[in-house]
Amino acid sequence: MRGIIAYIICISFIVLLLMIWDKIQAKQKKPRIPEATLLLLSAAGGAAGCFIGMLLVRHKIRKPRFFITVPIMTILQLGLLILYIKK
């Protein structure tokens, strides 16, 4: 059980850092992280980090692929984690 929780925390932290990095790159008009990569990592367990990144640095908040998908993934992942912990 600790392994799954550690995995979720690590991948969420990585996605959060990537969201911050992508925002910095966007402001400087430098090469960016593909949206598909951010969404894939979010689906792989990092949705909470992506959601926090969206709120923290106001990144990808106008993109429907993000402002609809990421909160839903976050709720589902946290719900599954809670069910797993209660088991």
Summary of the structure (lengths in Angstrom):
residues: 87
radius of gyration: 13.2
end to end distance: 10.1
largest distance: 47.2
contacts: 258
relative contact order: 0.18
helix: 82%
strand: 0%
